[in-house]
Amino acid sequence: MSRHSASGRCFPCLRAGGGLGAADLAALRFTLTQAALSALFACALAIPLARALARRDFPGRGAFVMLLGAPFLLPTIVAVMGLLALFGRGGLLNGALAALGLPPVSIYGLHGVVLAHVFLNLPLATRLLLLGWSAIPAERFRLAASLGAPVGALIERPMLRATLPGAFAAIFALCLTSFAVALILGGGPRATTLELALYQAIRFEADFAAAASLALLQYALCGAAALAAWRLARAPLTGAGLGRPVERWDAQGAGLRLLDALIIAAGVLFVILPLALVLLRGLDGLAEMPPSVRGAAGRSLLVALAATAIALGLALALALRGGPLAEGAGALPLAASSLVLGTGLLLLIRPHLPLQAAALPVAALLDGLLALPFALRALRPALREAEARHGRLATALGITGWRRLRILILPLARPALGFAGGLAAALSAGSLGAIALYAGEGQATLPLLMARLMGAYRMEAAAGVALLLLALAFGLFAVFDLWGRGGRHARA
């Protein structure tokens, strides 16, 4: 039996009795290696970028910091398309190398997977470290200046020792669930992750015993990484301040200003350039999209809306219940991925229901579950504030149950509901996980259609689908978020 990679190569699957074979152990090693390297490079590059942003104020700084949150909503497969447009065979880099008479470079393999993860997670690492710098009170810098002490050794290094381990663990956990990245840029015996091995075991080999073993192993890895990220996430011990503006006397030289400007410019280009290439190539590829794109767009919209309803419903129920048990239940999906959960459901429903009939409902259910931790985190503070402000009055008036939810909680929590709904919808619209396991012909969503077009080397059509997917994901987020903020303005 041979296993086929996304790039068309095949390699032997050495298993005995449904256990883990040599190829699966190689996938385990590759998964851990790429996640560790990705987290290491993302954090290492985030340190100078976050420090430059922390000590410089310039026009557009707020917009750029806000833009750093965009890759979290960006569909992973669209990000991969942007990187291919820059570093792929026909990308800008190889075009420039060819013009200089130099050999081309390949983005496929370990370095390509790491590059994609750094692109997706460098903004997150920068935001996490920037929060650490922002928490340092101005008085600490004033004290260092009066003593003539080095700011780096006295202030910044202790903050980094407190924040870096949590940022590294969080990004490491995210990089363990790298199905779309590994599907496009990995493959072969030396560049296959556990999730890609899991997908291949089901789709190409129908080896459900091996798939169950791989799913359990992946769940254990993700659970351990998520636990480590939670345990290591702690606020830096910087002390309280008086809220004065920070003055960085240690960064006033012309050389440091130039260095920070170059670092920030490089960060802007690294985030913006792949997205700009997706937009430019997507406009040219709109006319090349296949007729099936309409159905795929409709299915993506349907799944995203259903997933949003599931995520918001569960998040509201858990937030209203409160307590450690509810919070733990809401955090459980962080330890899994859509492929792992999809494998478990597949093993349950396969004897009773055709898999293709369950494709869209399962995709919506799993996308909703995976968005639950983020929706719960957004809703919980809003519900607590609503109860703190008007809970006693509502109780005195006898407003309980559904009436309390409808009259008191939902109107006050509308901004949080809008944000959580937009987040869930955008994440679901760009999800390429369970739908890849279940979907048959005529059931593809936009991410799956895009992956199939890329696998068939129809890059122009795939670029058009990428632009449509990008518009759908950010459009859904904007609609929900604007609805939520409209409620806040109406009350004001």
Secondary structure as UniProt FT lines:
FT   STRAND          2..4
FT   TURN            6..7
FT   STRAND          10..12
FT   TURN            17..18
FT   HELIX           22..54
FT   TURN            59..60
FT   HELIX           61..67
FT   TURN            68..69
FT   HELIX           70..73
FT   HELIX           76..87
FT   TURN            89..90
FT   HELIX           92..99
FT   TURN            100..101
FT   HELIX           110..134
FT   HELIX           138..147
FT   HELIX           152..156
FT   HELIX           157..176
FT   HELIX           179..185
FT   TURN            189..190
FT   HELIX           194..203
FT   TURN            204..205
FT   HELIX           208..232
FT   HELIX           249..251
FT   HELIX           254..285
FT   HELIX           286..288
FT   TURN            291..292
FT   HELIX           293..321
FT   HELIX           323..331
FT   HELIX           332..335
FT   HELIX           338..349
FT   TURN            350..352
FT   HELIX           355..358
FT   HELIX           359..396
FT   TURN            397..398
FT   HELIX           401..404
FT   HELIX           405..409
FT   HELIX           410..412
FT   HELIX           414..429
FT   HELIX           434..438
FT   TURN            441..442
FT   HELIX           446..455
FT   TURN            456..457
FT   HELIX           459..491
//
